[in-house]
C-alpha cells in the first residue's frame, strides 16, 4: 500500500436532511486541507460535494473536481477549486478520480455515491487496486449500506474476507485519524488499472 497524499471523497450533490451531514462534509474538507492531503471529488458546487470542497479550499487545501460535461449544469460545477477536470462520461469521471486518488472516503450520498462506492470496492475485490476504502458513517447514514454488504456475505454471494476490502469508520475525526495513519504507510506500490 502506498502512502496517502490524495483522497477521493464520494458524496452527495444534495445536502440531506438536517445539518449533521453538511457539517461533517465541511469538517472533512477542512481536515484534509489541514493534513495537507489533496481532495479529489465529483466537481459539484452544491450539497455535500460543495461543502467538502469549499471547506478544503478555505483551509488552503488543494482541490481537484472531476465532472462529466453533461453534469456541468445539473450539479452546478464548482469553478472555485484548484483544478476542474471535465470528462466525456460518468465512466471516465470515475476512472480519472481513481487514477488521482491514493485512498477513498465513501461518505453520505445518493445513488451516484452508492455506484462509486460499490465499483471501487469491486475493483479492489478483483485485485485491480489495493487502495484503502473508508466508509464514513455520519449519524447512522452508512448503516443500511454496511448491512447490505454484510447480507451479501451472509447469503454466500461474496466470501467472508470481502469485509476486509473496506473499513467502516464512525465520524469525521476517526476518518481523519485513520487517513493520517495511512499517510505514513509504506509498502508496495498500488496496482493501477
N, C-alpha and C positions, 0 to 999 in steps of 0.2 A: 504494500500500500504506500503510495506517495504522500508526501506532506500536503496539507490542505492550505491553499492560498486563495482559491476562488470557490465560492459556494453558490450553487444554483438553488434558488428558492422557488418551489412550485406553490402557488397560492392563487386565491380567487380574485376575479375582477369586480366582485361585489364585496360589500363590507360585512355582510352577515348581520344578524340581529344583536343589538346591544353593543356596548363599547369594548368588550373584552378582546375580541378578535383584532380590531383596529389598533388598540393599544399594544397588543402583543406583536403585531406586524411592525409597528413603529419601533418597539424595543429591540426586535430582531435586527432591523436595519441599522439602528444606532449602535448596537453591539458588534455587528460585523465591521462597521466603519472603525470603531474604537480598537478592534482586534487587528486592523489592517488587512482584513480579508475582502477581496473584491466580490461584489454581489452580481450574480448573473440571474436575470429574471425575465418574465414574459413581455416586458416593454410597455405595459399599460400604465396610465397615469391615474387610474381610478381604483376604488375598492382596496383590498389588501395589497394588491400589487403597487398601487400608487403610494400607500402608506409606508411600505418597506423601502421603496426606492427613495422617497422624499426624506425619510429619516437617515438613510445611509448617506445621501448627498449632503444633508445638513450637518452631519457628523464629519464631513471631509473625506468620505469614502469614495471608492471607485465603483461606478455602477454601469453595467452593460445590460441594456434592454434588447431583447430579441423578439421581434414581432413579424408575423406574416403580413404582406401588403394588404390583403383584404380585410384585416382587422385594424388597420391604421385608424379608421373612423370609429368602428364599434367600441374599441377599448380605449379610445382617446389616447393615442400614442404619446408617451412621455418624452418630449424632446429636451427636457431639463436633466439629462443624465450624461455621464461621461461619454458614452458611445451608444448609439441606437443602430442596431443591425436590422435591416428589413429583408425578410426571406420570401421565397416564392410559394411556400406552403407550410401547413402545420407540421408536416413531417420534417422538412428542412429546419424549421424552428427548433424542434426537439433535438435534432441531431447537432445543431450548432450549439445549443445550450449544453448538451452532453460534452461536446469537444472542449468547451471553455471551462467546464467545472471539474474540480477535484473531489467534491462531495455534494450531496443533495440533501436539502431540508424540504420535507413534504409537509406543508402547512395546511391550514383550512382552505377550502375552496369548493368549487362545483365540479361538474362533470369533466371539464378540461383538466383540472387538477388531479382528479382520480385517474384519468387517462395517463397523464405524465407519471404519476406515482406507480401505477401498475406496469407501465412499459419499462421504467428504469429498474424496477425490481426484477422483472422478467429478463432483461438483458443481463443482470447480474447472475441470475439463476443459470442462464445459458453460457456463463463464463466469458461474456463479451467485455466485461469490466470487473474490477474489484474495488470500486469507489464506495466510500461509506454512504449509507442512506439512513437518514434520521427522520422518523415520523414524529412530528411535534404535536402533542396533544394540548390544546388550549380549551379549557372549560368543558372537557368531555367530548369535543367535536370529533376526535380521531377514534373514539371507542368503537363506533359501528364498523369502521374500516378494519380495525385490528380484529374485531370479532369475525368479520368476513374472511380475512386471511387465515385465522385460526380454524374456521369452519372448512375451508378448502383443504387444509391439512387433515382435520378430523375425519373428513369423508373420503380420504385416500386419493385426492386429486393432486396433491403435492406431497413430497416427502417431509417428514418431521423436521429435517435440517433446513427447510425453507424458512423457518422462523429466524435463522441466523443471517438471512440476506439483508435484514434491516434492523434498526433499533427503534424502540418506542421510547420517547423522551417526554417527560411531563414538564411543560412550560418552557419559556424562552431562556431563563437563567441557566437551567440544566442543559439546554441545547447549546448555548454559547460555551459553557464549560466543557462539554464534550468536543466541540469543534476546536477549542483551544488545545486539548489533548491531542486530537488528530493532526493539528497544525504542526506538531513537533514529531509526529510519527515518522519512522524511517523504514525502508524496506524496498521490495521490488517495485519497479515502475508498473503502473496500471496497464493492462492490455487495452488498446484502443480499438474501436470498431473500424 
